[in-house]
Amino acid sequence: MSSLAKQIDTPVEENKVLDMYKDLQRRKKVILKNRLVLWAIIAALVTWAWTGTNFSIAIIYTGTANMAAFIFTDLLPPDFSAFGRYLQPALQTVYMSLVGMVISVIFSIFFGFMAAKNTSFHPVIAFTSRAIIAFLRAIPALIWGITLVVAFGLGPLAGTLALGLSGIGILGKAFADVLEEIDQGQVDAVKATGASWFQTMGQGVWPQFKTGFVAWSLYKMDLNIREAAVLGLIGAGGIGYTLQGNINLFQYQQASVGILMIFALILIVEYTTAKIRERLL
Amino acid sequence: MSEVVLETKDLSMEFPDGTQALKNVTLTIKKGELVSIIGPSGAGKSTFMRSLNMLNKPTEGQIVFEGENVLKARGKQLRQIRRRIGMVFQHFNLIKRSPTYQNVLHGRLGYLPSLKGGLGRFSEEDTRQALEILRRVGLEDQAFKRADELSGGQQQRVGIAQAIAQTPSLLLADEPIASLDPSSSENVMTYLKNVCQEDGLTSIVNLHQVDFAKKFAHRIIGIKAGEVVFDGSPKELTEGITNYLYYSK
């Protein structure tokens, strides 16, 4: 009886497996088709962008030659007598970056906590904060610089404020995203003890938020040095301002000292922030 | 033994997506009882427990805790109710980056001014008390370690310590041993029961291990699909009822 049952059962089982295998192949085909469509779209986008920018290998070749000629005949060798003139503006760039970072950190803490769904008081406040942050981010620091130079005149104040404002756009979003990813269970546990809003934030949220907060703030300091150098070009103070003076007067060998100093500044700040991060985290 | 600590009347909760998590739960919990709520995953055990201290908000019904209407409480009144209800969680929910003793001190937050508590400026008396409680749950050697350096069973004992630091009258434990191995489970449940007896606490423990419920609880409540289907002593919980709870559709 049992052997008969086996004889009847086996073909049915085999059919089932065969059906499953066919199903698997059908699913694989669908995935393959989706992938092909995706690659076709990517290829089309690249071709479109390629033609749109008039990109051609020939131009790269001649352009590189021109650039090499410019670097070797005009920029080099650097005229290190200009070093003294760059020192003060270089320090100014560091001040601008630091104060700009502090401004954006302070405001970003506020907007970040209000924008994150889990720490905000109300969804409407969260949405409004997100919108403010996105608006500040939509305008590049350079455009803020131009606007603020008109308002406050030439000099580092305009540049610092430009860095601060555009920084809220970046740090506010980063802080809000870090906050939204924290473990709600830990926050609930603190809340369940009868803690107030501020206590829940201080004891439940802050320990989880701290690492992201420090890492992002220091990263902003890195970015600020780079942006501060560019802001000088529009007269918003710092090393870029002196650099542009040299370029305008065709003093390229002095300008190359400025470029080297920006390079050195970036390296120093990057090294320092990395060390601070190691210490704090 | 007859004093009522907690009373729920027709407590119902519907999630925004339409799921009916609780249906007319009416229960009376008396002082000193150790009540275990059993039932399959998704039955509404956690939802019920989290409703009691308003971590989620029931849609209908009434909760009366020591004479106060919990669902009507707001702001300061709600915080004062919460500090009298200690809660222990399945995933411990300790602040992983903070030291163990500080996690215990979090139990004192409800008694501190907002600013002081938020900045973690706990008094000497509270700190001594927290260390004493850690000793009670056998963790004096772990007091200064970061919470996430402890084993699961130890972390859950810190969770219990934090709840006791609140000097609560009711202790809620939401599947306290679901993420622990059998021997740690035994250990944690023993600490929980002892502490409740010593301090005269009333406690409600969600469990899905029926044998643990039978062993530790004075009273067992079975919940299925948001409804109370059993309420009685461990002896009254027959195999038939257990099967009905967990296996029948």
Interface residues (C-beta under 8 A of the other chain):
Chain A: D183 G185 Q186 D188 A189 V190 K191 A192 T193 G194 A195 S196 W197 F198 Q199 M201 G202 Q203 G204 P207 Q208 K210
Chain B: N53 L55 R79 Q80 I81 R82 R83 R84 I85 G86 M87 F89 H91 N93 L94 I95 K96 R97 S98 Q102 H106 G107 R108 L109 G110 Y111 L112 S114 L115 G117 G118 L119 G120 G159 Q162 Q166
